[in-house]
Amino acid sequence: MTPRLLVVAGEASGDQHGAHLLAEMKSLCSGMTCFAAGGPALEGAGARIIVPMERLAVIGLFEVASHLPKIYAAYRKILETVSREGIRTAVLIDFPDFNLILARALRRRGVKIYYYVSPQIWAWRKGRVRTIRRLVDHMFVIFPFEADFYRAHGVPVTYAGHPLMDSRFPGESDKGALKREFAGEGEGPILVLAPGSRQGEVGRLYPRMLGAYLRLREKIPALRALVAESPSLSEAFYRDIEARSGFGADRDPARPLRIRGRFREVMGAGDCALVASGTATLETGLVGTPMVVVYALNRGTYRIARHLVKVPAIGMVNLVSGRTVVPELIQDEASPERMAEEAFRILTDSERKASILKDLSDLREILGAPGASRRIARQIIDMAGWDCTPSPGAPDPRP
C-alpha cells in the first residue's frame, strides 16, 4: 500500500509550513498520498483538501464556542477519512486547541503522530506538555529554545532550523521595483497594513489600522497604504470594513490598495508596517521592513489570557531576538492613535528606523541555516518506516 499521510493546519502560516514540508516529502516518496485540513498552499503542494482551513481558523475562547458545530463536523470528517483511507501517519501543525484533541482520537486509531511547529506552551498552559508527551511520537520545533524545553520534559524533539529560511525574501534592492509595481511612481512613503489571516482578528484590527492610516495622512499627506490581503477571506469582507471606516468608492485617492496573496512582496514595498502578531512579524523582519506589532482579542478572552500568558513580548521578532526590537501594542493600546504615533516615529525619525533595521538584520543568524523542511521530511519518512522511491532528480535532503 502506498504511504498515506494526514496533515492538519488551521491557519495561514501552518498551511505554508505544511506545503513546504509536503513538497519535500513527495520529492523523497513519489507515490505517497496526502490528505489535509489546510488551505491553498497545501493544496498547491499536492494535498487532497478534506477540510478547508477557514472552517478551523477561529481564535479566542468565546469565538470558538460559537463555531463549535462546524469545528466538530471538521473533526468528524478528518477521522472518517483516516479510517476510510487507512492513514497511519499524521503531521499536526501548531493549532493546539484543535490538534491536541484530534491527537487523542488519532492515537486510539494507531496513528503515528508527528507534531510540527510547537504550540507556545512555554508561554502559557505549560501543563499541556504532559499531554504532548503522552500523545506525540516526535516533536519538531522551529526555535532552539523550544528544543531545550521539551528535552527537559522528556519529549522526543528535533530542532532542524526555521522553515522560513528555505524561502526567498525581497531585499533592499527590490524595494524600488516593488513600490512602482504596487503603488505607481508616487514619491510618498508607503505604510503596509497586515491585519492577519483570520476573520476575527482582521475584523478587530483592520478598522484600527485604517484609523491609524487616516491620522498619519493628516501629518504626511503623501503617505500611501498597501494592505496584505489574506487569500482565505473575501474581498467583500475588506470592502465592508473600509466602508464603515469612512472610505468612499474605489476611486477615492486615499483608499488603501489591497494586494492578495503576495505578503512578502507587499512588505518589501513598505517603509513601515502595522502587523498582527504571529509568524507574519518574522516574515516582515526577514524582509527588513520596520514594523509595529499589534494585537487585540475578544475582551473576555483577553481578560482570561492576560493572567495565563507569561512571556515578556508577544511579537515573534522580539521573542526570538530576546529584546524589544520593534514596538508592540496590545488590546486597548492597539488603538488608531497609538498605532499612528509609533508608525510616525519610524517614518520620520531616521535614527529610530536605522536602529530597528540593524536589529532585524540579526534574525537570519538567529533562525539558523536553510534546509529545515528537507531535514524534517527525511526524518519523518524514516521514523514512519515508509519504503519510498524518490521522485526523479530529487536531491538527497540529508545534511
ZIHUSUL-V406620 format. One record per backbone hydrogen bond with DSSP energy under -0.5 kcal/mol. CO is the residue of the C=O (numbers start at 1). NH is the residue of the N-H. If there is no record, write none. Layout:
{{CO & NH} {CO & NH}}
This chain:
{{3 & 33} {4 & 88} {4 & 89} {5 & 35} {6 & 91} {7 & 9} {7 & 37} {8 & 93} {11 & 15} {12 & 16} {13 & 17} {14 & 18} {15 & 19} {16 & 20} {17 & 21} {18 & 22} {19 & 23} {20 & 24} {21 & 25} {22 & 26} {23 & 27} {24 & 28} {25 & 29} {27 & 391} {29 & 32} {33 & 5} {34 & 48} {35 & 7} {36 & 38} {36 & 50} {36 & 51} {37 & 9} {38 & 53} {39 & 43} {40 & 44} {41 & 45} {42 & 47} {43 & 46} {47 & 49} {48 & 36} {48 & 50} {51 & 38} {52 & 55} {53 & 56} {53 & 57} {56 & 58} {60 & 64} {61 & 65} {62 & 66} {63 & 67} {64 & 67} {65 & 68} {67 & 71} {68 & 72} {69 & 73} {70 & 74} {71 & 75} {72 & 76} {73 & 77} {74 & 78} {75 & 79} {76 & 80} {77 & 81} {78 & 82} {79 & 83} {80 & 84} {81 & 85} {82 & 86} {82 & 87} {88 & 112} {89 & 6} {90 & 92} {90 & 114} {91 & 8} {92 & 116} {93 & 10} {95 & 98} {95 & 99} {96 & 100} {98 & 102} {99 & 103} {100 & 104} {101 & 105} {102 & 106} {103 & 107} {104 & 108} {105 & 109} {106 & 109} {106 & 111} {107 & 110} {112 & 90} {112 & 114} {113 & 115} {113 & 137} {113 & 138} {114 & 92} {114 & 116} {115 & 140} {116 & 94} {117 & 94} {119 & 121} {120 & 123} {120 & 124} {123 & 310} {125 & 128} {126 & 129} {127 & 130} {127 & 131} {128 & 132} {129 & 133} {130 & 134} {131 & 135} {132 & 136} {138 & 115} {139 & 141} {139 & 158} {140 & 117} {141 & 160} {143 & 146} {143 & 147} {144 & 148} {145 & 149} {146 & 150} {147 & 151} {148 & 152} {149 & 153} {150 & 153} {150 & 155} {151 & 154} {156 & 139} {158 & 141} {158 & 160} {162 & 165} {163 & 166} {164 & 167} {171 & 174} {171 & 175} {172 & 175} {174 & 178} {175 & 179} {176 & 180} {177 & 181} {178 & 182} {179 & 183} {180 & 184} {183 & 186} {189 & 224} {190 & 271} {190 & 272} {191 & 226} {192 & 194} {192 & 274} {193 & 228} {194 & 276} {198 & 202} {199 & 203} {200 & 204} {201 & 205} {202 & 206} {204 & 208} {205 & 209} {206 & 210} {207 & 211} {208 & 212} {209 & 213} {210 & 214} {211 & 215} {212 & 216} {213 & 217} {214 & 218} {215 & 219} {216 & 219} {216 & 220} {220 & 223} {224 & 191} {225 & 257} {226 & 193} {227 & 229} {227 & 259} {229 & 261} {230 & 233} {234 & 238} {235 & 239} {236 & 240} {237 & 241} {238 & 242} {239 & 243} {240 & 244} {241 & 245} {242 & 247} {243 & 246} {249 & 252} {252 & 255} {256 & 258} {257 & 227} {259 & 229} {262 & 266} {263 & 267} {264 & 268} {265 & 269} {266 & 269} {266 & 270} {267 & 270} {272 & 192} {273 & 275} {273 & 292} {274 & 194} {275 & 294} {278 & 281} {278 & 282} {279 & 282} {279 & 283} {280 & 284} {281 & 285} {282 & 286} {283 & 287} {284 & 288} {284 & 289} {288 & 290} {290 & 273} {291 & 327} {292 & 275} {293 & 329} {294 & 277} {295 & 331} {298 & 302} {299 & 303} {300 & 304} {301 & 305} {302 & 306} {304 & 307} {304 & 308} {305 & 308} {305 & 309} {315 & 319} {316 & 320} {317 & 321} {318 & 322} {318 & 323} {323 & 325} {327 & 293} {329 & 295} {330 & 333} {331 & 334} {333 & 335} {335 & 339} {336 & 340} {337 & 341} {338 & 342} {339 & 343} {340 & 344} {341 & 345} {342 & 346} {343 & 347} {344 & 348} {345 & 349} {348 & 350} {349 & 353} {350 & 354} {351 & 355} {352 & 356} {353 & 357} {354 & 358} {355 & 359} {356 & 360} {357 & 361} {359 & 362} {360 & 363} {362 & 366} {363 & 367} {364 & 368} {367 & 162} {371 & 375} {372 & 376} {373 & 377} {374 & 378} {375 & 379} {376 & 380} {377 & 381} {378 & 382} {379 & 383} {380 & 384} {381 & 385} {381 & 386} {382 & 385} {386 & 388} {388 & 390} {389 & 30} {391 & 394} {395 & 397}}
